[in-house]
Amino acid sequence: MEKILVIGAAGQLGSELTKSLSDLFGGENVIATDLQEVARVKFGYCRFEVLDVMNKEALRDLVKEEKVSQIYHLAAVLSATGEKNPLFAWHLNMESLLHVLELAKEFKLDKVYWPSSIAVFGPNTPKVNTPQYCVKEPNTIYGISKQAGERWCEYYFQKYNVDVRSLRYPGLIGYKSLPGGGTTDYAVDIYHKALAGEKFNCFLREDSYLPMMYMPDAIKSTLDLMSAPRESVKIRSSYNLSAMSFSPKEIYQSILKHIPDFKIEYNPDFRQAIADSWPDSIDDSCARADWGWKPDYDLDRMTADILKNLPDFYPSKK
Ligand code: AKB
């Protein structure tokens, strides 16, 4: 029986992935961990422990005592926050990954999952249909740490046979929890403002294209990759992954079809430079060929689903 440890479980991805893992493996076999005790309320369906991934001994004790067999390491400082304190972002993103990889080696864990990002690409990368293998010169500390992390993952796989798997997520969009500190976060916030009847102040230009993905597709891709036979997972750095690509103007127009009086204003800030350094769209043919990846949602389908379900967070708008 697998015993799953989720690190950074209360974040945007973790909040939904932990639930899916509990549905698959049983809540008694999933340990959700996060920095803050207040996160416990989110995890009525599985076990919860407070854990600082930087505390290597506490992490080691938990893995040993609970006979953990798989780790999903989701804790990270994202792109926009990372630029405010680069040394801290580097320290947290790299040290935590190394703690996890070392434990995977020591305890011969079955599998490790670690998310990478489109942030590994940089201004010299081909912008359209960015291939799996191409120039990567990221110029954010988040991207640099993800690029280095990918190399570490492949290193641990090749040298120590650690079965580590990874995806380069595009911007993730969900309505069940809020992201924190990313450049693609505008595409989550915009739905909240539209539903609250407020004008949206967009921190990117109207024509700034970025690769994006709806959360159900992100969960599906992660579970598909993790359940794929070992020999099908041919890329051990991280897989390109794609679902849709749109600009702020296009997501606005998609929302207008449901909320015709919604208003937007564009005031690009420092995050514009980050967005400009990332691809417009991604070629994920390796993921499709190796383990059968195929997304379910495009922009309009996602918008309809979010606007149908988000009112649960705003009961007065139902
Ligand atoms: C961010 O915007 O920093 C993240 C990412 C693309 O990895 N959502």
Residues whose N, C-alpha, C, O or C-beta is under 5 A from the ligand:
A	BS01	AKB	L78 S79 A80 S117 I118 A119 Y169 P170 G171 L172 G181 G182 T183 T184 D185
